[in-house]
Amino acid sequence: MRRVVDGDLFTDKDTVGSIAGNFWSGIWSARPDRKTPSQCSAYCKPIHFADSHAPEVPGEEIIYKALGDSGNSCPGPDGIPFSALRALATAFVPLAARVCQALSEGDLPPEGFNHGLLFLLPKKGTHVASDTRPISVTNTDNRIIAAA
């Protein structure tokens, strides 16, 4: 990665991370005019569904289908591929169903559930951070549950 288009090309992870972090942290930082939670409360009221209109919590059948429909794309930070979850479906699916139920009841997700790997895909051949597109890849269990 380069700091500027005609600058030196760096390949060591620390320098690349620093360059990318300096650029993207500015893009992703909180806006100076960001509202506080209390200022947003008028717009952020909880949504209560009548039981007949409540979204369905994915059960085992839906999770089995999502798992079966999964491909073999990149695993997340834990390194567990989709093929491993498919091979262990009888153990994974009931656990994933319990996670879905717990999340639907307001429990926080398991530790690391929303962690991801950040990939910066080049949009041009400049090797400059501003010419990349970020993609975050979460763990496969997260993606299966989200798909369900």
N, C-alpha and C positions, 0 to 999 in steps of 0.2 A: 504494500500500500504506500501511496505517496502523500505527502502533506500538500503539495501543489502539483499541478499537471506536469511541469517540467523538472520537478525535484527528484531527489534520490528515491529509489524503490527499496522499501524495507520489507523483509519477510519474517523477521523474528516476532514471535507472538506478543511479546511485551510492547514493542514499538507499534505494531499493527493495532493492538488493543488500545493503546493510548491515542493513536490517531483517530480510530473509529469512535472511541469513547468521547473524545473532545468534540467531534462533529455531532454525533447522534445524541449526546447528553443535552446539547443545546436545543435540539429539535424536540426531545421528549421531556424537557424540564417543565415544571409547573409554570403556567402563565402568570405574569405579575398581577393580572386582574382577576385571577381565579377566585371564585366565590367560596366562602366557608360552608361547611355542611348546614349550619343554621340558616344561612342566606339562601340555600338551595331547597330548604324544607318545603316551601310552597310548591315546588316542582317535583319533589322526590317522595311523594306520599306512597306508602305501601299499597300494593295492588292486592285486593282480595277478590278471589273468584268464587262464585257460587259453586258448590260441589259439582254441579252438572257442567260447568265450564272450565274447571281446573285442568291444567295440563296433566297428562298421564305420566306418572313416574315410570321410567323404563324398568321393566321386569326382565326376568331371565330370557324369555323368548325373544324380546326385542334386542337384548344385548348379544345373544347368540347370533342373530341375524347381522347386527353391526360388525361383530367379529368375523363372521363368514364373508362379509362384503369387503373386509379390509384388504388392502394390497400389501406390498412389501416395501413401503417407503421408509425413509430414514427413522431410526429409533431416536428417542429423546435422550436427555442426560443420563438416564439409568442404563442405557445401552440395550434394553430388552426389545428384541424385534417382534413384529406382529406374528411371525411364524411361531415364536415361543408361546405367545398367548393362545394361538389357535391350537397348538399341541397340548396345552394345559387347560383347555376350555372348561372341562368339568370342574376344575378347581377355581379358575379365574372368574367365570360367569356368576356363580353365586356370591362371590366376594364383591364383584362390581355391582351387582344388584343391591347389596347391602349398602355400598357407598352411595349409590343413587338415592336410596331411601333416606339415608342420613342427611345427605345434602338437601333433599326436598323438605326435611324437617328443620332446616336451618343450621345444622352442624357445619363446622368449618371443614374444608377438604383436608385429607391427610397431608402431613408434612411433605413438601416437595411436589405436590400434585400439579401445581401450576408453574413449576420451574421449566425452563426451556433452553434450547441451544439457539444461539443467534447466528444466522448465516447472512453475510452481506453479498448478495449477488450482483455482479457487475452489470450496469446498464450500458456502459461504454467501455472502451479499452483504455481509459485513463489511469486506472488504479487509484483514483481519488475517492475518499469516503463519500463525498457529495454525489458521486456518480454510481452509487450502489443502492440496491433495494433490500431492506432488511426482511428476513423471514425468521420467525421464531418457531422452533419445532419442540413441542411438548412431548412428554412420555407417551408411549402407545396406550397405556391404560386410560389416560386423560382423553386421548383422541377417540377411543372406542366408546367411552361413556358419553362424550360430546356427540358422537354420531348417533348413539342410541337415543 
